[in-house]
Amino acid sequence: MKLSLALGIVSAMAQVGLAGKCLNSVPVSSAEDASVPGPYSTVPMPPQYIEPSTTAGPYSTVPMPSDFSPDYGVYSTAPMPSDFVYTNAPATEEEQLSTASSPEPDYSAAPTATTTTPPSGAAGAYQITLEQLNKAVPDRAADSSCGSAPYPDECVTNSRAVSAINNALTKYGISRRSEAVAVISLMAFESESWLYNKNHYPGNPGQGARNMQMYDYNSEYAKLLYPDKVAQVLASDSSNSTQQMNDVRDLVLGDNDSFGAGFWYLTVHASKYHNNANALRDGNSADFQDYVVTGVDAGWSDGRMTIWNSVNSALSA
């Protein structure tokens, strides 16, 4: 009996040892790996680790409220619009936290988001210098060059025009030199080197700005920039009279708006010429003629080419 008891004890110890070897031979899963941070690890979590939120949200297990209506966005289940173009990566946790505490930006000076809203301005916008503009449009190089203007309140010199042009280049995201050359050339021709801001000959109602665009475009442009003011003008006269058309046009005759009109037109109504490697190619006069005749639907003359040559040469320096 003692021999049987001894054999039983030896057998039990052998089984325990074997079981221990089998347990030790099972690999530890990555979730249970004590060498990396995790719920089964004694290694401290990294400092940037953020515990999941206990309130409803994209990173939470708490159900969203019953009246939640998903909006378009990277965390939404709603389908994106068919014309949506994804341009930015989702914000990081750090960016989301910093943005949440930031004050709401003031968009009062920015164009209202409509179907005619041009592209946003960019830091890499093309810019010009006063020296370049004086070479491009020499008739307005001197500060006294508006002294004999038939409408002195409409004439501006290059020292005043250069900042408005640069503001427009930034606002409408013009990064290509060729586009700047084309629009500046068009405006210089149409306004007779910044002499006119309104159409006087033959005096078409509502026609003006430095690119001398027709009333329909000035009306659209003004509604984009100053919808409330346009509504007031239209409400005061429902007859679409000459005076009413001129009053709407006059809303966009300030320097920034007037010099910006040509770039707005390019990005909205002639957008196939904007940021297109096959259109308005750098230094290509035939492309400029195509833009004037087809993109702007204007007549062609040798005078346009003379001005384009001057602007193209000046902005190359």
Backbone bond lengths (Angstrom), bond angles and torsions (degrees), N, CA, C in turn:
res aa  C-N    CA-C-N  psi(-1)  N-CA   C-N-CA  omega(-1)  CA-C   N-CA-C  phi
1 M - - - 1.460 - - 1.529 110.59 -
2 K 1.323 115.78 -43.51 1.470 118.52 176.34 1.507 111.39 -58.94
3 L 1.351 116.62 -38.16 1.467 119.91 179.14 1.514 110.34 -64.90
4 S 1.313 118.81 -40.83 1.485 122.02 -179.94 1.513 109.77 -64.97
5 L 1.357 116.49 -42.00 1.466 118.58 179.85 1.504 111.32 -64.25
6 A 1.311 117.68 -39.65 1.476 121.19 179.25 1.506 110.93 -64.24
7 L 1.355 116.73 -43.62 1.468 120.16 178.64 1.516 111.07 -62.24
8 G 1.332 116.94 -37.24 1.482 120.04 179.56 1.503 111.51 -64.87
9 I 1.334 115.35 -41.85 1.481 118.77 179.47 1.513 110.83 -64.09
10 V 1.341 117.31 -43.34 1.481 121.28 179.37 1.516 110.17 -61.59
11 S 1.333 116.87 -42.24 1.468 120.77 -179.20 1.522 110.41 -64.13
12 A 1.319 116.89 -42.47 1.472 119.89 -179.52 1.511 110.61 -64.20
13 M 1.326 117.34 -40.44 1.475 119.91 179.45 1.505 111.10 -65.66
14 A 1.311 117.14 -36.55 1.478 120.33 178.53 1.507 110.47 -64.84
15 Q 1.350 117.83 -40.33 1.461 120.36 -179.56 1.522 111.25 -65.96
16 V 1.338 115.59 -40.43 1.467 118.78 177.28 1.509 110.96 -61.37
17 G 1.313 117.46 -43.38 1.470 121.26 179.28 1.504 111.40 -63.15
18 L 1.321 117.58 -41.07 1.461 121.52 179.94 1.514 110.90 -66.07
19 A 1.345 114.02 -42.19 1.474 117.41 178.93 1.511 110.37 -62.56
20 G 1.326 117.30 -39.07 1.461 119.93 178.54 1.492 112.18 -62.48
21 K 1.349 118.31 -40.11 1.467 121.85 178.16 1.512 111.13 -64.57
22 C 1.347 116.58 -39.86 1.466 119.93 179.97 1.515 110.96 -65.17
23 L 1.350 117.54 -41.26 1.457 119.57 179.35 1.519 111.08 -65.49
24 N 1.340 115.48 -39.58 1.461 119.07 -179.85 1.519 112.29 -67.96
25 S 1.353 117.65 -22.70 1.463 119.79 -177.33 1.517 112.59 -84.44
26 V 1.366 117.87 -10.71 1.471 120.22 179.64 1.519 107.95 -78.38
27 P 1.368 120.12 123.92 1.471 121.45 -178.47 1.519 111.25 -66.91
28 V 1.314 116.75 144.18 1.466 121.85 177.96 1.508 108.47 -77.79
29 S 1.338 116.94 130.66 1.469 119.97 -179.01 1.522 109.81 -66.16
30 S 1.359 115.57 161.22 1.461 119.69 -178.96 1.509 111.43 -62.70
31 A 1.375 115.11 -30.62 1.466 117.94 179.92 1.505 111.94 -71.37
32 E 1.333 116.03 -23.74 1.452 119.95 -178.12 1.528 111.80 -104.75
33 D 1.313 116.66 7.09 1.454 121.51 -178.31 1.523 108.58 -69.95
34 A 1.302 117.17 117.32 1.466 120.15 -176.54 1.515 112.94 -75.25
35 S 1.368 116.73 -6.32 1.462 119.33 -176.86 1.513 112.52 -86.26
36 V 1.327 118.76 -7.69 1.463 121.70 178.74 1.511 108.35 -126.93
37 P 1.343 118.15 152.92 1.462 120.50 179.77 1.513 110.56 -61.71
38 G 1.290 117.61 143.41 1.459 121.57 178.21 1.503 110.20 171.28
39 P 1.328 116.91 175.04 1.470 120.09 -176.10 1.518 114.11 -65.28
40 Y 1.353 117.59 -19.30 1.463 120.49 -178.81 1.525 111.44 -104.94
41 S 1.322 116.31 8.95 1.458 121.05 -172.77 1.518 111.59 -108.45
42 T 1.323 114.18 153.81 1.464 119.48 173.94 1.524 110.70 -95.86
43 V 1.339 115.96 -1.55 1.466 120.02 178.54 1.525 108.52 -73.86
44 P 1.337 119.24 132.94 1.475 120.99 -178.35 1.531 110.51 -62.17
45 M 1.358 117.24 147.13 1.462 121.97 176.35 1.526 109.19 -69.70
46 P 1.320 118.23 149.96 1.469 120.83 178.88 1.518 110.36 -62.18
47 P 1.364 117.57 154.66 1.480 120.33 -175.42 1.517 112.79 -62.39
48 Q 1.362 118.82 -27.97 1.460 119.98 -177.98 1.509 113.14 -82.33
49 Y 1.355 117.28 -2.06 1.460 119.34 -178.68 1.530 110.25 -68.72
50 I 1.341 116.39 134.27 1.451 122.50 -180.00 1.513 108.70 -119.67
51 E 1.333 116.88 124.70 1.449 119.90 179.21 1.527 110.26 -62.26
52 P 1.332 117.63 143.94 1.465 119.43 177.82 1.512 111.16 -56.46
53 S 1.362 114.12 144.22 1.455 119.64 -178.09 1.517 111.34 -67.61
54 T 1.335 115.50 148.44 1.462 119.74 176.48 1.522 111.19 -96.97
55 T 1.353 115.15 5.64 1.465 119.62 176.10 1.512 108.72 -112.83
56 A 1.324 115.86 163.48 1.456 119.92 -177.07 1.527 110.93 -60.70
57 G 1.303 118.53 138.64 1.451 122.80 179.83 1.502 110.89 170.58
58 P 1.345 118.12 176.21 1.456 121.21 -175.40 1.512 115.03 -63.44
59 Y 1.366 117.75 -22.82 1.461 120.36 -178.50 1.533 111.80 -106.82
60 S 1.326 117.95 10.89 1.459 121.91 -173.43 1.516 111.85 -108.71
61 T 1.345 115.13 155.39 1.471 120.69 174.45 1.509 110.46 -94.45
62 V 1.338 117.19 -1.88 1.457 120.98 178.16 1.525 108.73 -75.29
63 P 1.323 118.97 129.47 1.476 120.44 -179.13 1.520 111.23 -59.54
64 M 1.363 116.35 146.24 1.451 120.88 176.15 1.522 108.52 -69.78
65 P 1.342 119.50 152.23 1.463 121.27 179.42 1.521 111.22 -60.74
66 S 1.337 115.71 153.11 1.471 120.55 -174.92 1.510 112.96 -63.65
67 D 1.366 116.83 -24.97 1.464 118.94 -178.40 1.523 112.13 -96.16
68 F 1.346 116.70 11.43 1.459 119.70 179.57 1.520 111.19 -66.26
69 S 1.328 115.80 130.62 1.470 121.36 178.65 1.510 108.34 -116.61
70 P 1.322 119.46 107.42 1.471 121.56 -176.43 1.515 111.68 -62.57
71 D 1.309 115.07 136.28 1.447 121.03 177.69 1.515 108.49 -103.03
72 Y 1.336 117.33 169.37 1.445 119.59 176.87 1.520 109.47 -66.96
73 G 1.291 117.23 140.04 1.456 120.72 178.03 1.504 110.83 160.18
74 V 1.324 115.71 175.02 1.462 120.29 -174.60 1.513 113.15 -68.12
75 Y 1.343 118.15 -20.12 1.451 120.74 -179.88 1.528 112.29 -105.56
76 S 1.314 117.72 10.54 1.453 121.77 -175.28 1.514 111.93 -98.87
77 T 1.335 114.96 152.25 1.474 120.02 174.56 1.515 110.64 -93.97
78 A 1.320 116.79 -3.99 1.466 119.31 178.50 1.515 109.70 -73.63
79 P 1.317 118.94 141.80 1.469 120.88 -179.96 1.519 111.09 -66.50
80 M 1.323 116.67 141.33 1.451 120.46 177.85 1.526 109.39 -73.56
81 P 1.368 119.18 153.21 1.462 120.86 176.92 1.524 110.54 -58.91
82 S 1.336 116.57 153.45 1.464 121.22 -176.64 1.518 112.53 -63.92
83 D 1.350 117.31 -26.57 1.465 120.07 -177.93 1.531 111.99 -99.04
84 F 1.343 117.21 12.03 1.459 120.42 -178.59 1.517 110.80 -70.23
85 V 1.354 114.82 133.53 1.464 120.90 176.88 1.524 107.82 -118.59
86 Y 1.329 115.84 117.18 1.468 120.74 -177.93 1.512 109.39 -80.05
87 T 1.341 116.83 119.79 1.457 120.25 -174.99 1.518 113.68 -118.77
88 N 1.313 118.08 -18.53 1.463 119.42 -174.50 1.515 111.40 -127.22
89 A 1.316 116.14 145.11 1.462 121.01 176.64 1.522 109.20 -73.10
90 P 1.349 117.80 154.19 1.467 119.89 177.90 1.516 110.98 -58.42
91 A 1.315 116.01 146.57 1.455 120.86 -179.52 1.521 110.55 -66.24
92 T 1.326 115.05 146.59 1.461 119.80 176.62 1.523 108.51 -75.82
93 E 1.366 116.08 168.07 1.463 120.14 177.51 1.522 110.57 -57.01
94 E 1.344 115.72 -41.14 1.459 120.01 -178.29 1.518 110.94 -64.01
95 E 1.383 116.35 -41.86 1.461 120.72 179.93 1.522 111.18 -66.23
96 Q 1.360 115.46 -40.11 1.453 118.92 179.78 1.523 111.12 -62.78
97 L 1.339 116.26 -42.18 1.454 119.99 -178.36 1.516 111.40 -66.96
98 S 1.357 117.13 -39.57 1.458 120.38 -179.22 1.516 110.73 -71.66
99 T 1.325 117.27 -35.92 1.462 120.91 -179.50 1.513 111.31 -69.29
100 A 1.340 115.56 -33.73 1.461 119.59 -176.21 1.522 111.72 -63.01
101 S 1.329 116.73 -30.10 1.454 120.17 -177.60 1.522 112.60 -96.61
102 S 1.344 117.77 0.13 1.452 121.42 -178.09 1.525 110.42 -80.79
103 P 1.339 119.07 146.62 1.462 120.78 177.57 1.521 110.71 -68.21
104 E 1.300 116.55 153.34 1.464 121.97 179.16 1.520 109.14 -64.12
105 P 1.354 118.76 127.30 1.465 120.03 -179.02 1.516 111.76 -66.23
106 D 1.336 116.18 154.33 1.460 121.97 179.00 1.521 109.27 -91.82
107 Y 1.337 116.46 111.60 1.454 120.85 -179.66 1.522 111.88 -100.70
108 S 1.319 118.22 13.68 1.454 120.44 -173.81 1.516 112.72 -62.48
109 A 1.352 117.49 -29.03 1.465 119.71 -178.81 1.507 112.56 -91.74
110 A 1.325 117.60 -4.99 1.460 120.84 -177.39 1.514 110.40 -92.77
111 P 1.361 117.94 151.86 1.455 120.74 177.90 1.521 110.91 -60.56
112 T 1.325 115.82 143.48 1.449 120.82 176.33 1.513 109.29 -66.59
113 A 1.339 116.94 141.59 1.460 120.83 -179.03 1.520 110.08 -73.14
114 T 1.325 116.57 104.76 1.456 122.34 175.43 1.512 107.83 -135.33
115 T 1.306 115.90 -176.41 1.461 119.70 -179.01 1.518 111.28 -67.96
116 T 1.337 117.58 -14.76 1.454 120.05 -179.28 1.517 112.21 -104.74
117 T 1.316 117.22 12.74 1.450 120.17 178.55 1.520 110.78 -72.03
118 P 1.350 117.66 126.24 1.456 120.48 -179.77 1.511 111.10 -75.29
119 P 1.335 117.52 169.76 1.456 120.32 177.45 1.513 111.33 -60.54
120 S 1.326 115.98 151.64 1.451 120.82 178.88 1.517 110.83 -68.93
121 G 1.324 115.34 150.65 1.445 119.85 177.97 1.520 111.18 -67.55
122 A 1.329 116.23 157.84 1.457 120.45 -177.16 1.522 109.89 -132.48
123 A 1.329 114.53 156.04 1.461 119.90 -179.60 1.523 111.40 -64.83
124 G 1.334 117.83 -25.30 1.456 121.22 -177.68 1.512 114.17 -90.62
125 A 1.325 117.47 22.98 1.469 120.77 -178.58 1.525 110.75 -65.12
126 Y 1.328 115.30 145.89 1.462 121.62 176.64 1.534 108.82 -67.27
127 Q 1.304 117.59 141.72 1.458 122.14 178.85 1.529 109.96 -132.99
128 I 1.341 115.24 154.74 1.461 120.29 179.82 1.530 108.91 -122.82
129 T 1.322 115.62 162.17 1.458 121.24 177.79 1.522 109.46 -106.36
130 L 1.314 116.56 162.32 1.461 121.21 176.75 1.527 110.29 -62.07
131 E 1.311 116.31 -38.75 1.467 119.98 178.99 1.530 110.67 -60.08
132 Q 1.324 117.07 -42.66 1.458 120.76 178.27 1.531 111.29 -64.77
133 L 1.330 116.19 -43.32 1.462 119.35 -178.73 1.524 111.41 -66.73
134 N 1.326 117.08 -34.99 1.469 119.62 176.82 1.521 111.60 -63.89
135 K 1.324 117.48 -34.93 1.459 120.91 176.54 1.528 110.90 -74.64
136 A 1.319 115.89 -35.45 1.466 120.00 -177.96 1.521 111.98 -72.75
137 V 1.339 116.03 -41.87 1.473 121.79 -177.95 1.531 107.55 -126.25
138 P 1.330 117.33 75.40 1.466 120.80 -172.93 1.534 114.32 -65.51
139 D 1.341 118.12 -23.58 1.468 120.33 -178.82 1.526 112.70 -63.61
140 R 1.342 117.79 -19.73 1.464 120.66 -179.31 1.523 111.91 -117.64
141 A 1.319 115.71 23.36 1.471 119.68 -179.83 1.526 111.50 -73.25
142 A 1.318 117.10 -38.16 1.469 120.99 -178.13 1.527 110.47 -81.83
143 D 1.315 116.44 141.31 1.458 120.40 179.21 1.523 112.13 -66.10
144 S 1.315 116.71 -17.83 1.465 121.33 179.77 1.530 112.16 -95.12
145 S 1.326 117.68 5.83 1.470 120.66 -172.04 1.526 114.12 -71.65
146 C 1.324 118.06 -10.67 1.466 120.17 177.55 1.531 111.48 -98.80
147 G 1.317 116.20 5.95 1.463 120.37 -175.36 1.511 114.05 -59.76
148 S 1.318 118.04 -35.58 1.467 121.28 -177.55 1.522 112.15 -107.35
149 A 1.300 118.40 19.62 1.471 121.87 -178.78 1.521 110.72 -65.87
150 P 1.334 117.77 139.03 1.469 120.32 179.49 1.523 113.17 -64.33
151 Y 1.330 116.99 -27.83 1.473 122.43 176.50 1.528 106.76 -129.49
152 P 1.324 117.75 82.50 1.470 121.88 -173.53 1.527 114.22 -54.57
153 D 1.331 117.48 -31.56 1.461 119.37 -177.90 1.526 112.38 -73.34
154 E 1.330 117.45 -12.20 1.465 120.68 179.10 1.523 112.77 -98.21
155 C 1.314 117.78 -23.51 1.465 121.78 -175.86 1.530 110.78 -81.24
156 V 1.332 115.80 136.85 1.468 120.87 174.14 1.523 108.69 -132.81
157 T 1.322 115.60 152.26 1.454 120.86 177.94 1.530 109.16 -92.03
158 N 1.311 114.61 170.12 1.477 119.37 -179.03 1.529 112.61 -62.76
159 S 1.332 116.66 -31.46 1.468 119.21 -179.20 1.524 111.01 -63.63
160 R 1.315 116.71 -25.25 1.456 121.03 177.11 1.533 111.25 -93.21
161 A 1.302 115.93 -33.20 1.468 120.41 -176.59 1.528 112.61 -72.78
162 V 1.322 118.15 -32.06 1.466 120.43 -170.96 1.531 112.23 -62.06
163 S 1.311 118.06 -40.69 1.467 119.51 -179.05 1.528 110.69 -69.26
164 A 1.340 117.03 -37.63 1.468 120.38 178.69 1.524 110.94 -66.11
165 I 1.317 117.01 -38.27 1.469 120.63 178.12 1.519 110.31 -66.47
166 N 1.326 116.91 -44.52 1.469 119.99 179.34 1.527 111.61 -64.69
167 N 1.323 116.71 -36.96 1.467 119.93 176.41 1.529 110.47 -61.78
168 A 1.325 116.21 -41.21 1.468 120.84 -179.51 1.523 111.02 -68.67
169 L 1.318 117.32 -39.73 1.463 121.05 178.55 1.529 110.57 -60.03
170 T 1.328 115.72 -39.37 1.464 120.25 178.52 1.522 111.35 -73.00
171 K 1.315 116.09 -46.67 1.468 121.17 -176.44 1.522 112.64 -59.16
172 Y 1.328 116.47 -40.14 1.461 120.07 -175.70 1.530 113.05 -101.45
173 G 1.320 116.19 13.18 1.457 120.80 171.69 1.511 114.35 62.83
174 I 1.335 117.59 42.34 1.468 121.35 179.80 1.526 108.33 -88.15
175 S 1.306 116.58 108.06 1.469 120.82 -178.23 1.526 112.30 -108.00
176 R 1.323 117.29 -13.15 1.472 120.03 -178.16 1.529 110.69 -94.42
177 R 1.312 115.65 130.94 1.468 120.97 178.90 1.525 110.83 -58.19
178 S 1.325 116.85 -39.57 1.463 121.04 -176.44 1.523 112.11 -61.90
179 E 1.325 117.82 -35.13 1.465 120.84 178.84 1.529 110.00 -71.25
180 A 1.330 116.53 -39.75 1.463 120.30 177.23 1.526 110.17 -62.02
181 V 1.323 116.28 -44.06 1.470 121.02 179.48 1.530 110.45 -61.45
182 A 1.322 116.95 -44.19 1.464 121.27 -177.17 1.523 111.77 -63.27
183 V 1.330 117.11 -48.36 1.461 120.09 -175.62 1.527 111.23 -72.49
184 I 1.322 118.14 -40.32 1.468 120.46 177.52 1.527 109.84 -62.90
185 S 1.321 117.19 -40.06 1.471 121.06 178.48 1.524 110.44 -63.78
186 L 1.324 116.16 -43.75 1.460 120.61 179.47 1.526 110.59 -61.65
187 M 1.333 117.27 -46.05 1.465 121.01 -178.78 1.524 111.68 -66.18
188 A 1.336 116.91 -40.60 1.459 120.11 -179.61 1.526 110.95 -63.65
189 F 1.336 117.22 -37.53 1.463 120.62 178.64 1.529 110.60 -70.15
190 E 1.328 116.74 -48.99 1.457 120.64 -174.25 1.530 112.47 -66.82
191 S 1.318 118.10 -34.13 1.466 121.27 -177.11 1.526 112.68 -97.52
192 E 1.327 115.31 4.36 1.474 121.19 -175.55 1.527 109.98 53.43
193 S 1.316 113.37 58.87 1.471 121.77 176.91 1.523 111.97 59.15
194 W 1.316 116.20 51.85 1.470 125.59 175.85 1.531 112.93 67.72
195 L 1.331 116.60 19.69 1.463 120.33 -179.88 1.527 110.82 -76.78
196 Y 1.337 116.26 -37.39 1.469 121.04 -175.95 1.528 111.24 -120.02
197 N 1.340 113.88 147.73 1.454 121.41 175.20 1.537 110.37 -121.18
198 K 1.325 115.47 -7.22 1.460 122.26 177.80 1.525 108.57 -132.72
199 N 1.322 115.20 155.28 1.460 119.39 175.52 1.527 108.88 -80.78
200 H 1.341 116.12 119.24 1.466 121.43 179.83 1.517 112.25 -108.50
201 Y 1.293 117.69 -21.50 1.466 121.92 -176.27 1.532 108.73 -131.04
202 P 1.305 119.58 101.36 1.483 128.52 11.44 1.525 114.63 -88.69
203 G 1.328 118.17 2.47 1.463 119.74 179.71 1.514 113.00 92.08
204 N 1.330 116.80 45.44 1.463 120.98 179.85 1.533 110.32 -62.90
205 P 1.327 118.53 130.31 1.460 121.13 -179.47 1.530 111.93 -58.95
206 G 1.303 115.93 132.42 1.466 120.88 174.90 1.504 115.96 76.13
207 Q 1.333 119.28 1.21 1.466 121.37 -179.12 1.518 109.68 -88.45
208 G 1.335 116.04 134.22 1.451 118.97 178.51 1.508 113.29 170.26
209 A 1.342 115.85 -158.37 1.470 126.35 -167.52 1.522 106.74 77.06
210 R 1.316 117.70 169.01 1.468 119.64 -172.37 1.521 112.89 -67.53
211 N 1.324 117.63 -21.22 1.464 119.70 175.93 1.524 111.56 -92.73
212 M 1.335 117.20 2.33 1.471 124.03 178.52 1.523 111.95 51.78
213 Q 1.316 116.41 48.13 1.458 118.77 178.96 1.530 109.90 -77.49
214 M 1.337 115.20 153.49 1.450 121.83 -176.01 1.528 110.60 -72.25
215 Y 1.343 114.92 168.80 1.464 120.73 -173.91 1.525 113.00 -57.37
216 D 1.323 118.43 -42.62 1.467 119.83 -177.40 1.525 111.41 -55.79
217 Y 1.337 116.15 -39.94 1.463 119.80 179.03 1.529 110.93 -74.20
218 N 1.335 117.22 -39.61 1.459 119.09 177.92 1.519 111.21 -64.95
219 S 1.325 116.82 -35.79 1.454 120.62 177.42 1.533 110.62 -64.36
220 E 1.326 116.48 -45.79 1.469 121.02 178.31 1.524 111.02 -63.26
221 Y 1.305 116.09 -43.29 1.473 122.37 -179.93 1.525 110.49 -63.38
222 A 1.333 116.50 -44.68 1.457 120.72 -179.49 1.525 111.38 -66.36
223 K 1.318 117.28 -38.71 1.469 120.52 178.72 1.524 110.83 -65.00
224 L 1.314 115.99 -31.81 1.460 120.39 178.10 1.522 111.29 -69.94
225 L 1.332 116.28 -41.79 1.462 121.11 -175.45 1.525 113.22 -87.57
226 Y 1.327 116.71 -38.49 1.463 121.12 -174.05 1.529 111.09 -136.03
227 P 1.321 117.73 64.66 1.472 119.96 -175.32 1.516 113.81 -59.16
228 D 1.338 118.13 -38.49 1.461 120.46 -178.61 1.527 111.44 -68.10
229 K 1.318 116.60 -41.49 1.465 120.37 -179.75 1.522 111.10 -66.86
230 V 1.323 116.71 -39.56 1.463 119.92 177.82 1.522 109.71 -64.05
231 A 1.311 117.25 -41.68 1.467 121.17 179.49 1.524 110.66 -60.38
232 Q 1.329 117.24 -38.29 1.462 120.71 178.49 1.520 111.26 -65.70
233 V 1.339 116.46 -42.17 1.460 120.33 179.44 1.527 110.57 -63.94
234 L 1.314 116.36 -45.19 1.460 120.48 -177.92 1.527 111.13 -67.93
235 A 1.315 117.17 -33.63 1.463 120.60 -179.17 1.523 111.83 -70.67
236 S 1.325 115.84 -27.67 1.462 119.91 -178.06 1.522 112.89 -76.42
237 D 1.327 116.71 -18.53 1.473 120.75 -177.88 1.520 107.98 -153.39
238 S 1.317 116.86 110.51 1.466 121.30 -177.21 1.516 113.33 -91.75
239 S 1.324 116.96 6.04 1.470 119.72 -174.96 1.520 113.84 -90.64
240 N 1.339 117.34 -2.74 1.469 121.74 -176.66 1.534 110.24 54.31
241 S 1.317 114.29 46.62 1.461 121.28 -176.59 1.517 111.40 -74.89
242 T 1.321 114.87 169.61 1.465 120.59 177.13 1.524 110.60 -58.91
243 Q 1.319 116.86 -41.54 1.459 120.92 -179.81 1.521 110.95 -63.50
244 Q 1.338 115.92 -42.15 1.454 119.62 179.27 1.520 111.24 -63.07
245 M 1.313 117.40 -43.70 1.462 121.82 179.40 1.529 110.48 -62.42
246 N 1.310 116.20 -40.61 1.471 119.75 178.97 1.532 111.18 -68.70
247 D 1.336 115.77 -36.12 1.462 119.20 179.27 1.532 111.13 -65.54
248 V 1.324 116.64 -38.31 1.469 120.20 177.10 1.523 109.60 -66.10
249 R 1.314 117.19 -45.63 1.473 120.93 178.35 1.522 111.50 -58.63
250 D 1.330 116.44 -40.35 1.462 120.26 -175.84 1.528 112.59 -62.70
251 L 1.330 117.30 -19.34 1.463 120.52 178.77 1.523 112.46 -66.75
252 V 1.327 117.99 -22.40 1.465 121.15 -175.52 1.532 112.42 -114.09
253 L 1.324 116.66 25.28 1.465 119.71 -177.85 1.525 113.08 -97.81
254 G 1.307 118.60 1.15 1.461 119.67 172.29 1.518 109.87 -63.86
255 D 1.307 117.91 157.49 1.467 121.52 -173.57 1.525 113.51 -52.89
256 N 1.327 117.58 -51.60 1.466 119.87 -176.92 1.522 112.32 -63.62
257 D 1.326 116.54 -41.83 1.465 120.01 -179.38 1.519 111.41 -72.79
258 S 1.320 116.38 -41.66 1.456 120.32 -176.32 1.525 112.04 -67.31
259 F 1.329 116.90 -45.08 1.464 119.91 176.85 1.528 110.88 -75.50
260 G 1.312 116.92 -19.84 1.462 119.69 177.30 1.515 113.38 -80.35
261 A 1.346 117.79 -19.55 1.462 121.26 -174.43 1.527 112.74 -58.67
262 G 1.324 116.91 -40.44 1.463 119.82 -179.36 1.514 112.72 -64.95
263 F 1.321 116.96 -36.54 1.467 121.07 179.37 1.536 110.26 -76.68
264 W 1.327 116.66 -34.84 1.471 119.74 173.83 1.523 109.80 -60.62
265 Y 1.330 116.55 -45.79 1.465 120.36 -179.89 1.530 110.47 -60.26
266 L 1.317 117.23 -43.69 1.465 121.23 -179.94 1.521 111.01 -58.60
267 T 1.324 117.65 -47.00 1.471 120.71 -173.92 1.517 113.30 -79.18
268 V 1.338 117.74 -19.46 1.462 120.75 -176.62 1.526 112.23 -106.87
269 H 1.328 117.07 -50.87 1.472 120.39 -173.88 1.532 113.74 -100.00
270 A 1.300 116.85 -11.23 1.472 119.87 176.80 1.523 108.05 -134.05
271 S 1.327 115.98 43.19 1.464 121.55 -171.72 1.528 113.70 -65.16
272 K 1.332 118.31 -19.33 1.464 118.93 179.00 1.528 111.69 -67.95
273 Y 1.338 116.38 -14.55 1.473 120.65 177.67 1.531 111.17 -94.04
274 H 1.319 116.97 -8.09 1.464 121.30 -176.36 1.529 110.41 -93.35
275 N 1.333 115.47 124.61 1.474 121.49 179.69 1.523 112.56 55.30
276 N 1.306 116.17 34.59 1.471 122.09 177.70 1.526 107.43 -111.68
277 A 1.309 116.57 115.72 1.469 121.23 -176.33 1.528 112.40 -63.26
278 N 1.333 117.11 -18.30 1.462 121.13 -178.49 1.521 112.97 -100.54
279 A 1.325 117.52 5.86 1.460 121.82 179.69 1.521 109.43 -133.28
280 L 1.331 115.92 148.25 1.460 121.26 -176.52 1.522 111.12 45.99
281 R 1.324 114.21 51.65 1.463 119.02 178.54 1.524 110.15 -67.35
282 D 1.314 115.75 149.42 1.456 121.20 -173.04 1.522 112.20 -60.06
283 G 1.334 115.72 126.86 1.460 121.07 177.47 1.513 115.06 72.15
284 N 1.326 118.38 13.43 1.463 121.86 -175.77 1.529 109.46 -100.82
285 S 1.327 117.96 105.10 1.462 121.92 -177.36 1.521 112.29 -68.75
286 A 1.323 117.42 -31.57 1.464 120.43 178.48 1.526 110.36 -64.96
287 D 1.323 117.14 -36.38 1.462 121.00 177.40 1.527 110.83 -66.39
288 F 1.325 116.50 -36.77 1.466 119.78 177.21 1.525 110.20 -65.22
289 Q 1.317 117.04 -42.57 1.469 120.25 178.38 1.530 110.46 -62.24
290 D 1.308 116.52 -40.52 1.464 120.48 177.87 1.528 110.65 -62.54
291 Y 1.324 116.64 -39.57 1.464 119.98 179.05 1.530 110.80 -63.61
292 V 1.327 116.94 -44.41 1.468 120.87 -178.54 1.529 111.13 -65.13
293 V 1.330 116.32 -47.96 1.463 120.94 -174.11 1.529 112.15 -76.25
294 T 1.336 116.69 -44.74 1.467 120.66 -175.43 1.523 112.45 -94.90
295 G 1.329 116.51 -46.02 1.462 119.71 -176.46 1.518 113.55 -73.25
296 V 1.335 116.81 -38.26 1.467 121.73 -177.83 1.528 111.20 -101.94
297 D 1.312 116.81 -18.52 1.466 122.78 -178.62 1.522 110.84 62.69
298 A 1.326 115.75 46.32 1.460 122.09 179.61 1.526 109.58 -115.34
299 G 1.317 115.10 161.92 1.466 119.85 178.60 1.517 111.04 -75.11
300 W 1.311 115.72 155.49 1.457 121.09 -179.05 1.517 110.57 -105.06
301 S 1.333 115.62 145.07 1.464 121.23 175.38 1.512 108.69 -150.03
302 D 1.333 115.68 160.44 1.465 119.49 179.06 1.527 111.34 -64.12
303 G 1.336 116.16 -26.33 1.458 119.86 179.15 1.523 112.20 -61.82
304 R 1.317 116.38 -33.43 1.471 119.68 177.91 1.527 110.43 -65.32
305 M 1.332 115.39 -39.99 1.461 118.67 -179.03 1.524 110.77 -69.88
306 T 1.328 117.53 -34.73 1.464 120.83 178.06 1.528 110.85 -60.80
307 I 1.328 115.28 -45.28 1.462 119.43 179.45 1.526 110.64 -68.27
308 W 1.333 117.24 -41.32 1.472 118.98 179.29 1.523 110.61 -60.58
309 N 1.328 117.56 -40.99 1.475 120.62 178.81 1.525 110.56 -61.04
310 S 1.325 116.37 -40.07 1.465 120.81 -179.70 1.527 111.08 -66.44
311 V 1.324 116.20 -46.32 1.469 120.35 -179.16 1.520 111.01 -68.30
312 N 1.317 116.33 -42.85 1.468 120.48 -179.53 1.521 111.14 -61.37
313 S 1.330 116.05 -41.63 1.458 120.03 179.73 1.527 111.37 -68.65
314 A 1.325 116.95 -42.36 1.465 121.03 -177.27 1.524 111.59 -66.29
315 L 1.316 117.42 -39.24 1.458 120.91 -177.31 1.532 112.25 -81.77
316 S 1.312 117.20 -2.44 1.455 121.41 175.01 1.515 111.23 -87.39
317 A 1.323 115.32 -18.75 1.464 120.60 -175.53 1.525 110.46 -75.85
